[in-house]
Amino acid sequence: IPNFANMIREFNNPELAPRNSFHVAQRAARLIEFDRTEDLQELFEKGMPDPWYVLGGGNNVLFTQDYPGTLLTPVAQGIRIVDEQPDCVTVEADAGVEWDDLVKWAVQHELWGLENLSLIPGKVGAAPVQNIGAYGCEVKETIRSVEMCSTDTCNMVILNGEHCGFGYRESVFKHALRGRAVITAVTFSLSRTPRPRVDYGDLARETERLGDPTLHNIREAVCAIRRSKLPDPAAMGNAGSFFRNPTVDRSVAEELRARYPDMPVYPAEEEGKNKLAAGWMIDRAGMKGHIGGRVGVHDRQALVLVNRGGATGGEVLDLAREVQRAVRERFGVEIDMEVNIL
C-alpha cells in the first residue's frame, strides 16, 4: 500500500515485472519512489538498511531472484534551462526523466548535442552511470555536472563532469561511488550552433534519405535505424545491448584480423589497445538468432538477449554465459556483460 507521507511512496513486496525491461517476475522486500532530494536525504539520515539499489527504468538490470532489500526509484521529471550563453545552453534534467523525452525536448528547443543518443531506453539518472553512447557519440561529451546524494554524509553533492571518471560504458558511479551515491539530476551543456555528426555506420545514409542533416532529421534517422534493429521491450523483454565490446591488446586484434580479414576493429582510448565488435563475434560464433526455450539471441542484433515469454532471470543468465562461452571458444576473447545482475 503506498504511503504518501513526506512526498515518498513506499511499496511492500512489489511485483517487479512491470518495473524491469526484461519483464522478469520477481519481487522486492520494499520499493520507495521519491521526487524530492530532501526526502531522499531523510531516508538515509534515518538509516537505510542494506542492501539497497537504485532502480530507474529497469532497463539495465536482470533480476535473478527476489530482491531482499530496498529499491529506490527517482520519479521527479523536470527539465529546465538554467543558463544561456551565446553558444552554450545549460539544461538540467531530473533523474526520473525518460532519457528519450529529454532528447526529444532538446531537439524541439533546437539544442544540439543529444540527438545521436535518441531512443536509448532508460532514465536520465542512469545516463552518466553507463556513459551511454551510440552512433559515434557518448553522453560524457555533454554532461557538465551530476547532482547526487552522498549516502555516507547524507549531503547533496555536485560532481563536475571531468571528475566522473568517464570511459567506454564506464564512470566513477560504477566503481568508487558504487553504493555510495544516488543521482538526482544531471546538467548538460548543449549548443544552438548546428553540429551534425552523421559519419557513423548507417547514419549518414539514413539522414541523407530524409534530406539535410538537421536536428530533426538526425533524430528521425537514429530512431528509424534503432527500430529496424532492436526489439521493443514492451513487445519482447530485453535490456538492449547485453554485452560490452571488448578491448584487447593491439597484437591480439592484429592476430585476429589476420585470421578474420572482415572482422571490425576500432581504436580504443587506451594506448596500444583496440576495441572489437562483440555483436560480430557472437554472430560468427553461431549464436545470432539462437533460441533456447523461453529465451533467445535476437535475430537482427546479436548483442541483444530476449525474453520470449515467461522466462526467469536465471534462464537469461544461462543464455548469456552460453554466448560468452561460444565467443571464448571461437576467438579466445572474453566479452563482459553490460547489464547489472541482481
C-alpha positions in Angstrom: 0.0 0.0 0.0 1.6 3.3 -1.0 2.5 5.7 1.8 2.1 9.4 0.7 3.7 11.0 3.8 6.7 13.2 3.1 6.2 13.0 -0.7 7.5 9.5 -0.9 5.6 6.4 -1.9 6.5 3.2 -0.2 5.5 -0.3 -1.6 6.0 -3.5 0.3 6.7 -6.7 -1.6 6.0 -5.1 -5.0 5.9 -7.2 -8.2 8.9 -6.2 -10.4 7.8 -7.5 -13.8 6.4 -4.0 -14.8 9.5 -2.3 -13.5 12.2 -4.1 -15.5 12.5 -4.2 -19.2 13.1 -8.0 -19.2 9.7 -8.3 -17.6 11.1 -10.9 -15.2 8.6 -11.7 -12.4 10.4 -11.2 -9.1 9.6 -9.2 -6.0 11.4 -6.8 -3.8 11.1 -6.5 0.0 10.4 -2.8 -0.3 10.4 -0.1 -3.0 10.4 3.6 -2.4 9.6 6.2 -5.1 10.8 9.7 -4.2 10.7 13.1 -6.1 12.4 15.5 -3.6 16.0 15.4 -2.6 15.1 16.3 1.0 13.1 13.1 1.3 15.9 11.1 -0.1 18.4 12.7 2.4 15.9 12.0 5.2 15.7 8.3 4.3 19.5 7.9 4.6 19.7 10.1 7.7 17.2 7.8 9.4 19.4 4.9 8.4 18.9 2.9 5.1 19.3 -0.8 5.8 21.4 -2.8 3.4 21.0 -3.9 0.8 19.6 -1.1 -1.4 19.8 -0.4 -5.1 18.6 2.4 -7.4 16.1 1.2 -9.8 15.3 3.8 -12.5 13.6 2.5 -15.7 14.9 -1.0 -15.0 16.5 -1.1 -18.5 19.9 -2.3 -17.5 19.2 -4.8 -14.8 18.4 -8.5 -14.7 16.7 -9.9 -11.6 17.6 -13.5 -11.0 15.9 -13.7 -7.6 13.7 -11.7 -5.3 15.5 -8.6 -4.1 15.9 -8.8 -0.3 16.3 -5.1 0.4 15.0 -1.6 -0.7 14.8 -0.4 -4.3 14.9 3.4 -4.7 13.2 4.9 -7.7 13.6 8.6 -8.5 10.4 10.0 -10.1 11.0 13.7 -10.4 10.6 14.7 -14.1 11.6 18.4 -14.5 13.6 19.7 -17.4 14.8 23.4 -17.2 17.2 25.8 -18.9 19.4 27.1 -16.1 21.8 29.3 -18.1 22.1 30.6 -21.7 25.2 32.0 -23.2 25.7 32.9 -26.9 26.8 29.3 -27.8 26.1 27.2 -24.7 22.7 26.5 -23.2 22.9 24.7 -19.8 20.0 22.3 -19.2 19.2 20.5 -16.0 17.1 17.3 -16.0 15.8 15.3 -13.1 16.9 11.7 -12.7 13.4 10.4 -13.3 13.0 11.9 -16.7 12.8 9.3 -19.5 16.1 9.7 -21.5 14.4 9.9 -24.9 11.9 12.5 -23.6 15.0 14.7 -22.8 16.4 14.2 -26.3 13.1 15.0 -27.9 12.8 18.1 -25.7 16.3 19.3 -26.8 15.5 18.7 -30.5 12.2 20.7 -30.1 14.2 23.5 -28.5 16.8 23.4 -31.3 19.6 22.4 -29.0 22.4 20.2 -30.4 24.4 17.6 -28.5 22.0 14.7 -27.6 20.4 13.9 -31.0 22.6 10.8 -31.8 21.5 9.3 -28.5 17.8 9.2 -29.5 15.7 6.3 -28.4 18.1 4.8 -25.9 15.9 3.3 -23.2 16.2 4.3 -19.6 16.2 7.4 -17.3 18.4 10.5 -17.2 19.8 9.4 -13.9 21.3 6.2 -15.5 22.9 8.1 -18.4 26.1 9.1 -16.5 26.4 5.8 -14.7 26.7 3.9 -18.1 28.2 6.8 -20.0 25.6 5.9 -22.6 26.7 6.1 -26.2 25.5 5.5 -29.8 26.4 6.5 -33.4 29.8 7.9 -32.6 28.7 10.0 -29.5 28.9 9.5 -25.8 26.9 11.4 -23.2 30.1 12.4 -21.4 30.6 15.0 -24.2 27.6 17.0 -23.0 27.5 16.3 -19.2 28.5 19.4 -17.3 27.8 18.1 -13.8 25.9 15.4 -11.8 23.8 16.2 -8.7 23.8 13.4 -6.2 23.0 12.5 -2.6 26.1 11.1 -0.8 24.8 8.2 1.2 27.9 8.5 3.5 27.2 12.1 4.6 23.5 12.5 3.5 24.6 15.7 1.9 23.8 16.8 -1.7 26.9 17.0 -3.8 27.6 18.4 -7.3 30.2 16.4 -9.2 31.7 18.1 -12.3 31.8 16.1 -15.5 35.6 15.9 -15.5 35.5 14.2 -12.1 33.1 11.5 -13.2 35.7 9.1 -14.5 34.0 8.6 -17.8 35.2 5.8 -20.1 33.6 3.4 -22.5 30.4 2.4 -20.7 32.3 3.4 -17.5 32.1 6.0 -14.8 33.0 6.6 -11.2 29.4 5.6 -10.3 30.3 2.0 -11.2 33.4 2.0 -9.0 34.4 4.4 -6.2 30.8 5.7 -5.8 29.0 2.4 -6.3 26.6 2.1 -3.4 27.6 5.5 -2.1 25.6 7.9 -4.2 22.1 8.3 -5.6 21.9 10.6 -8.7 19.1 13.1 -8.5 19.7 15.4 -11.5 22.1 15.8 -14.4 23.2 19.1 -16.1 24.1 19.2 -19.8 25.9 21.8 -22.0 24.1 22.0 -25.3 24.5 24.3 -28.3 22.4 26.3 -30.6 25.1 26.0 -33.3 24.4 23.2 -35.7 27.0 20.4 -35.2 25.8 17.4 -37.2 27.7 14.1 -36.6 26.5 11.6 -39.1 29.7 9.9 -40.1 29.0 6.7 -38.2 27.6 3.5 -39.8 24.2 3.8 -41.5 23.5 7.2 -40.1 24.8 9.3 -43.0 22.8 7.3 -45.5 19.6 7.4 -43.5 20.0 11.1 -42.7 20.6 11.9 -46.4 17.5 10.0 -47.3 15.5 12.3 -45.1 17.1 15.5 -46.5 19.6 17.8 -44.8 21.4 16.9 -41.6 19.0 19.0 -39.4 18.4 18.1 -35.8 15.0 16.7 -36.6 16.3 14.6 -39.4 19.2 13.2 -37.4 16.9 12.2 -34.6 14.4 10.6 -37.1 17.3 8.7 -38.8 18.6 7.4 -35.4 15.1 6.3 -34.4 14.5 4.6 -37.7 17.8 2.6 -37.5 17.3 1.6 -33.9 13.7 0.5 -34.5 14.8 -1.6 -37.5 17.5 -3.4 -35.5 16.3 -3.6 -31.9 13.2 -5.2 -30.4 10.7 -3.0 -28.5 11.0 -4.0 -24.8 7.2 -3.5 -24.5 6.7 -6.3 -27.0 9.6 -8.6 -26.2 11.5 -8.3 -22.9 15.1 -7.2 -23.3 17.7 -4.7 -21.9 19.2 -3.5 -25.2 22.9 -4.4 -25.5 23.6 -7.2 -23.0 27.4 -7.3 -23.7 30.2 -4.7 -23.9 32.5 -4.5 -26.9 35.8 -6.0 -25.6 39.1 -4.1 -25.5 42.2 -6.1 -26.3 45.9 -5.6 -26.9 46.7 -4.4 -30.4 48.7 -7.5 -31.1 45.7 -9.7 -30.3 43.5 -7.6 -32.6 46.1 -7.9 -35.4 46.3 -11.6 -34.9 42.5 -12.0 -35.1 42.3 -9.6 -38.1 44.8 -11.9 -39.9 42.6 -14.9 -39.3 39.3 -13.0 -40.0 40.0 -10.2 -42.5 36.4 -8.9 -42.3 36.5 -8.5 -38.5 35.6 -5.0 -37.4 38.4 -3.4 -35.3 38.2 0.0 -33.8 40.6 2.3 -32.0 40.4 2.3 -28.2 41.0 5.1 -25.7 43.9 3.2 -24.0 47.3 3.3 -25.7 48.2 0.1 -27.5 44.6 -1.3 -27.4 41.8 -2.0 -29.9 38.1 -2.4 -29.5 36.4 -5.4 -31.1 32.7 -5.7 -32.1 31.1 -8.2 -29.7 27.9 -8.4 -31.9 30.0 -9.5 -34.9 31.8 -12.2 -32.8 28.5 -13.5 -31.4 27.2 -13.8 -34.9 30.3 -15.6 -36.2 30.3 -17.9 -33.2 26.9 -19.1 -34.5 24.7 -17.6 -31.7 22.8 -14.8 -33.5 19.2 -15.9 -33.7 19.8 -18.8 -31.3 16.7 -19.9 -29.4 16.9 -21.7 -26.0 13.4 -22.4 -24.7 11.9 -19.1 -23.4 15.0 -17.0 -24.2 17.0 -16.2 -27.3 19.6 -14.1 -29.0 17.9 -11.5 -31.2 18.0 -12.4 -34.9 18.7 -8.8 -36.0 21.1 -7.7 -33.3 23.3 -10.3 -31.7 24.1 -8.1 -28.7 20.5 -8.3 -27.5 19.2 -11.2 -25.4 15.4 -11.5 -25.3 12.7 -13.0 -23.0 10.5 -14.8 -25.5 7.8 -15.0 -22.8 7.7 -16.1 -19.2 11.5 -16.6 -18.8 13.2 -16.3 -15.5 16.3 -14.1 -14.9 18.2 -17.4 -14.4 17.3 -18.6 -17.9 18.5 -15.3 -19.4 21.8 -15.5 -17.4 22.4 -19.1 -18.5 22.0 -18.0 -22.1 24.4 -15.1 -21.5 27.0 -17.5 -20.2 26.4 -19.8 -23.2 27.1 -16.8 -25.6 30.2 -15.9 -23.7 31.5 -19.5 -23.9 30.8 -19.6 -27.7 32.8 -16.4 -28.3 35.6 -17.6 -26.0 35.9 -20.9 -27.8 35.9 -19.3 -31.2 38.0 -16.3 -30.7 39.8 -16.6 -27.4 38.2 -13.3 -26.3 36.2 -12.7 -23.2 33.1 -10.5 -23.6 31.7 -8.9 -20.4 28.1 -8.4 -19.5 26.9 -4.8 -19.5 23.7 -5.5 -17.7 23.6 -5.4 -13.8 22.8 -8.9 -12.4 20.8 -8.9 -9.1 
